[in-house]
Amino acid sequence: MYDYFDMIREFEVKKRKFEFDSQTDITFHIPVVLKEISEEQCHQSLTDRLVSLKYSEKVFLSGRDKLCINSSIMQSWFKDPVSKMMNHISSVLKEERMKDVGLIVKVGGFAESPYVQQMIRKELPGKHLLIPGEAGLAVLKGAVMFGHKPDIISSRVIDYTYGRPVVEPYDENKHPADKKINNNGYWEVDHAFLIFVRANEDVPVDSKVTHVTNPNSIHSRIGIYRTKDRDPVFTTDPGCEQLGEIEINRDETIPLEEQKNKTTFMFGDTELHVMCENVKTGKVETLTIDLSQ
């Protein structure tokens, strides 16, 4: 195993030093045991194995313990993840609240790669790129700091739109006609998405959002939903997923119309806390959802 870890460590070092326009072959030291494993498991020498994989012109052995990889192969490994990263950064910068952003700070191990840095500067020439010292440790240090002092985080950008299903009046400008239902002479729609917070909103720590609704039954289950869509119409829309539900049992001795339901979403932590309160009786049901999942 120590031979394996040595090889992986050397690969990591070479990967972090690889540059965008490099034309130089990358050379790795390979342990003798790798050749032995190739012959034992594949019944081929390592050289023959590389030839059979059609990489003989770009990946080849040099001497007894060196593996040479053409720079074009290395570039192909970067291309897909870096392309996806650039698409994501570009989409974020197009948001209205990002129009004045001129500085990008990159952290994490990938941030230390000259290839990544050069690609960002090429694709975003109007932005200043800042790479802090020991960028690879920034995430780890942040996690440790948060563990010791959780209030170091003042707000979070929410990744999803969160809400719950409700029955609401039918609106021909908003709802499809096939969704309307007649309820005692009133046209309504079921499973309408009542939004508590939208995706990409900056939510302060410990912030609370409350909606008061009228129950339609003595016993009910309130589902908690999320979606990437900022303006969902129904909780049954594609992309909506149910995270959990709260079961509510109301007092049968009190008229239903007097038992308003107050639902509160508490954001800002790594968990979403949901509290449903019967305003008339004061009875409370709670649900906690781990947002890191």
C-alpha positions as CSV (number, residue, x, y, z in Angstrom):
1,M,0.0,0.0,0.0
2,Y,2.8,2.4,0.7
3,D,3.9,2.1,-3.0
4,Y,0.3,2.9,-4.0
5,F,0.2,6.0,-1.7
6,D,3.6,7.2,-3.0
7,M,2.3,7.0,-6.6
8,I,-1.0,8.8,-5.8
9,R,0.9,11.6,-3.9
10,E,3.2,12.1,-6.8
11,F,0.3,12.2,-9.2
12,E,-1.4,14.9,-7.0
13,V,1.7,17.0,-7.0
14,K,2.1,16.8,-10.8
15,K,-1.6,17.5,-11.3
16,R,-1.5,20.7,-9.2
17,K,1.5,22.0,-11.1
18,F,0.1,21.3,-14.6
19,E,-0.4,24.4,-16.7
20,F,-3.0,25.3,-19.3
21,D,-0.6,25.5,-22.3
22,S,1.9,22.8,-21.2
23,Q,3.4,20.8,-24.0
24,T,5.7,18.8,-21.8
25,D,5.1,15.1,-21.1
26,I,4.3,14.3,-17.5
27,T,6.5,11.7,-15.9
28,F,5.6,9.5,-12.9
29,H,7.6,7.0,-11.0
30,I,5.9,3.6,-10.9
31,P,6.7,0.9,-8.4
32,V,8.0,-2.5,-9.6
33,V,5.1,-4.2,-7.9
34,L,2.7,-2.5,-10.4
35,K,4.4,-4.3,-13.3
36,E,4.1,-7.6,-11.3
37,I,0.4,-7.0,-10.7
38,S,-0.2,-6.3,-14.4
39,E,1.4,-9.6,-15.4
40,E,-0.4,-11.5,-12.7
41,Q,-3.9,-10.0,-13.2
42,C,-3.9,-9.2,-16.9
43,H,-1.4,-11.8,-18.1
44,Q,0.4,-9.0,-20.0
45,S,3.4,-6.9,-19.3
46,L,2.6,-3.3,-18.4
47,T,3.9,-2.2,-21.8
48,D,1.7,-4.6,-23.7
49,R,-1.2,-3.6,-21.5
50,L,-0.8,0.1,-22.5
51,V,-0.6,-0.9,-26.2
52,S,-3.8,-2.9,-25.9
53,L,-5.6,0.2,-24.5
54,K,-4.5,2.2,-27.6
55,Y,-2.5,4.6,-25.5
56,S,0.9,3.5,-26.7
57,E,1.7,6.8,-28.5
58,K,0.7,9.0,-25.6
59,V,1.3,6.8,-22.6
60,F,4.4,4.8,-22.4
61,L,7.1,3.4,-20.2
62,S,10.5,5.1,-20.0
63,G,13.3,3.2,-18.4
64,R,12.6,0.7,-15.6
65,D,10.4,2.8,-13.4
66,K,8.9,5.8,-15.2
67,L,5.5,6.3,-16.9
68,C,5.3,9.1,-19.4
69,I,1.9,10.7,-20.2
70,N,1.4,13.1,-23.0
71,S,0.2,16.6,-22.0
72,S,-2.9,16.2,-24.2
73,I,-4.0,13.3,-22.0
74,M,-3.6,15.4,-18.9
75,Q,-5.5,18.2,-20.5
76,S,-8.4,15.9,-21.3
77,W,-8.7,15.0,-17.6
78,F,-9.1,18.7,-16.7
79,K,-11.4,19.6,-19.6
80,D,-14.8,18.2,-18.4
81,P,-14.6,19.3,-14.7
82,V,-13.2,22.7,-15.5
83,S,-15.8,23.2,-18.2
84,K,-18.6,22.4,-15.8
85,M,-17.1,24.7,-13.2
86,M,-16.8,27.6,-15.6
87,N,-20.4,27.1,-16.8
88,H,-21.5,27.3,-13.1
89,I,-19.5,30.4,-12.3
90,S,-20.7,32.1,-15.4
91,S,-24.4,31.3,-14.6
92,V,-23.9,32.7,-11.0
93,L,-22.3,35.9,-12.3
94,K,-25.3,36.5,-14.5
95,E,-27.6,36.9,-11.5
96,E,-28.7,40.4,-10.8
97,R,-27.2,40.5,-7.4
98,M,-23.8,39.6,-8.8
99,K,-23.6,42.5,-11.3
100,D,-21.1,44.4,-9.2
101,V,-18.9,41.5,-8.3
102,G,-15.3,42.1,-9.6
103,L,-13.3,39.7,-7.4
104,I,-13.4,35.9,-7.3
105,V,-11.7,34.1,-4.4
106,K,-11.0,30.4,-5.1
107,V,-10.3,28.0,-2.3
108,G,-9.9,24.2,-2.1
109,G,-7.2,21.9,-3.6
110,F,-8.5,22.6,-7.2
111,A,-7.9,26.3,-6.7
112,E,-4.1,25.7,-6.5
113,S,-4.0,24.3,-10.0
114,P,-2.3,26.7,-12.5
115,Y,-4.5,25.1,-15.2
116,V,-7.7,26.1,-13.4
117,Q,-6.4,29.6,-12.6
118,Q,-5.4,30.3,-16.2
119,M,-8.7,29.0,-17.5
120,I,-10.7,31.3,-15.2
121,R,-8.5,34.3,-16.2
122,K,-9.0,33.5,-19.9
123,E,-12.8,33.0,-19.6
124,L,-13.4,35.9,-17.2
125,P,-10.9,38.6,-18.2
126,G,-12.9,41.4,-16.4
127,K,-12.7,39.7,-13.0
128,H,-9.8,39.7,-10.6
129,L,-8.9,36.3,-9.3
130,L,-7.5,35.9,-5.8
131,I,-6.0,32.6,-4.5
132,P,-5.2,32.7,-0.8
133,G,-2.2,30.9,0.7
134,E,-2.8,27.3,1.5
135,A,-6.1,27.4,-0.5
136,G,-6.4,23.6,-0.2
137,L,-6.8,23.9,3.6
138,A,-9.3,26.8,3.5
139,V,-12.3,24.5,3.5
140,L,-10.9,22.3,6.4
141,K,-10.0,25.4,8.4
142,G,-13.5,26.9,7.8
143,A,-15.1,23.6,9.0
144,V,-13.0,23.6,12.2
145,M,-13.8,27.3,12.9
146,F,-17.5,26.7,12.4
147,G,-17.4,23.7,14.8
148,H,-15.8,25.9,17.5
149,K,-17.9,29.0,16.8
150,P,-21.1,28.3,14.8
151,D,-22.1,32.0,14.8
152,I,-19.1,32.8,12.6
153,I,-21.5,32.2,9.7
154,S,-23.8,35.3,9.4
155,S,-25.9,34.1,6.5
156,R,-26.3,31.4,3.9
157,V,-27.4,31.3,0.3
158,I,-30.2,28.8,0.0
159,D,-29.8,26.3,-2.8
160,Y,-33.4,25.3,-3.1
161,T,-36.9,26.9,-3.0
162,Y,-38.7,25.5,0.1
163,G,-42.4,25.4,0.9
164,R,-45.4,23.3,1.6
165,P,-48.6,22.3,-0.3
166,V,-51.8,24.3,0.2
167,V,-55.2,24.7,-1.3
168,E,-55.6,28.1,-2.9
169,P,-58.2,29.9,-5.1
170,Y,-58.0,29.1,-8.7
171,D,-56.4,31.8,-10.9
172,E,-56.8,31.4,-14.6
173,N,-53.7,33.5,-15.2
174,K,-51.6,31.2,-13.1
175,H,-53.2,27.8,-12.9
176,P,-54.0,25.3,-15.7
177,A,-57.7,24.8,-16.2
178,D,-57.4,21.0,-15.6
179,K,-56.1,21.6,-12.1
180,K,-59.2,23.4,-10.8
181,I,-61.6,21.7,-8.5
182,N,-65.1,22.8,-7.2
183,N,-65.2,23.1,-3.4
184,N,-68.7,24.1,-2.2
185,G,-69.2,26.5,-5.2
186,Y,-65.6,27.9,-5.1
187,W,-63.0,27.0,-7.7
188,E,-59.7,26.0,-6.1
189,V,-56.5,24.2,-6.8
190,D,-54.9,21.6,-4.6
191,H,-51.1,21.0,-4.0
192,A,-50.3,24.6,-4.7
193,F,-46.7,25.4,-3.7
194,L,-46.6,27.9,-0.8
195,I,-43.1,29.4,-1.0
196,F,-41.3,30.2,2.3
197,V,-37.9,31.0,0.7
198,R,-36.6,31.0,-2.9
199,A,-33.5,29.4,-4.3
200,N,-30.4,31.7,-4.3
201,E,-31.8,34.0,-1.6
202,D,-29.4,35.1,1.1
203,V,-30.9,34.0,4.4
204,P,-29.5,35.3,7.7
205,V,-28.7,32.8,10.4
206,D,-31.7,32.0,12.6
207,S,-34.1,33.8,10.3
208,K,-37.8,32.7,10.4
209,V,-40.5,32.7,7.8
210,T,-44.1,32.1,8.9
211,H,-47.4,31.6,7.0
212,V,-50.8,31.2,8.5
213,T,-53.3,28.9,6.7
214,N,-56.8,27.6,7.3
215,P,-57.0,23.8,7.8
216,N,-59.5,21.8,5.8
217,S,-59.6,18.7,8.0
218,I,-59.3,17.6,11.6
219,H,-56.4,15.2,10.8
220,S,-53.8,16.2,8.1
221,R,-50.3,15.7,7.1
222,I,-48.2,18.7,6.0
223,G,-45.5,17.9,3.5
224,I,-42.3,19.8,3.3
225,Y,-41.0,20.3,-0.2
226,R,-38.0,21.7,-2.1
227,T,-37.1,22.4,-5.7
228,K,-34.4,24.1,-7.8
229,D,-37.2,26.2,-9.5
230,R,-37.4,29.7,-8.0
231,D,-41.1,30.0,-8.9
232,P,-42.8,26.6,-8.6
233,V,-46.6,26.5,-9.0
234,F,-47.4,23.1,-7.6
235,T,-45.6,20.6,-5.3
236,T,-46.3,18.0,-8.0
237,D,-44.2,19.9,-10.6
238,P,-41.2,18.0,-12.0
239,G,-38.1,18.5,-9.8
240,C,-40.1,18.9,-6.6
241,E,-39.2,16.5,-3.8
242,Q,-40.7,15.9,-0.5
243,L,-38.3,16.0,2.4
244,G,-40.6,15.0,5.2
245,E,-44.0,15.6,6.7
246,I,-45.7,16.7,9.9
247,E,-48.8,15.0,11.2
248,I,-51.4,17.4,12.7
249,N,-54.3,16.2,14.9
250,R,-56.7,19.1,15.7
251,D,-59.1,19.5,18.5
252,E,-62.5,18.0,17.5
253,T,-64.3,20.0,20.1
254,I,-63.4,23.3,18.5
255,P,-64.8,24.5,15.1
256,L,-62.3,23.8,12.4
257,E,-62.4,27.4,11.0
258,E,-61.2,28.7,14.4
259,Q,-58.1,26.5,14.4
260,K,-55.8,28.4,12.1
261,N,-52.4,26.7,11.4
262,K,-49.2,28.7,11.7
263,T,-46.2,27.1,9.9
264,T,-42.7,28.5,10.6
265,F,-39.6,27.6,8.6
266,M,-36.3,28.4,10.5
267,F,-33.3,28.7,8.2
268,G,-29.7,29.7,8.4
269,D,-28.4,26.6,10.2
270,T,-27.2,23.4,8.5
271,E,-30.6,22.1,9.3
272,L,-34.1,23.3,8.4
273,H,-36.4,23.4,11.5
274,V,-40.1,23.4,10.8
275,M,-42.7,24.2,13.4
276,C,-46.5,23.9,13.0
277,E,-48.6,25.5,15.6
278,N,-52.4,25.4,16.2
279,V,-53.0,29.0,16.9
280,K,-56.2,28.3,18.9
281,T,-54.9,25.5,21.2
282,G,-51.1,26.3,21.1
283,K,-50.3,22.7,20.3
284,V,-47.0,22.5,18.4
285,E,-45.5,19.8,16.1
286,T,-41.9,20.1,14.9
287,L,-39.7,18.5,12.2
288,T,-35.9,18.9,11.7
289,I,-34.4,18.2,8.2
290,D,-30.7,17.9,7.5
291,L,-29.9,20.3,4.6
292,S,-26.5,18.8,4.0
293,Q,-28.0,15.6,2.6
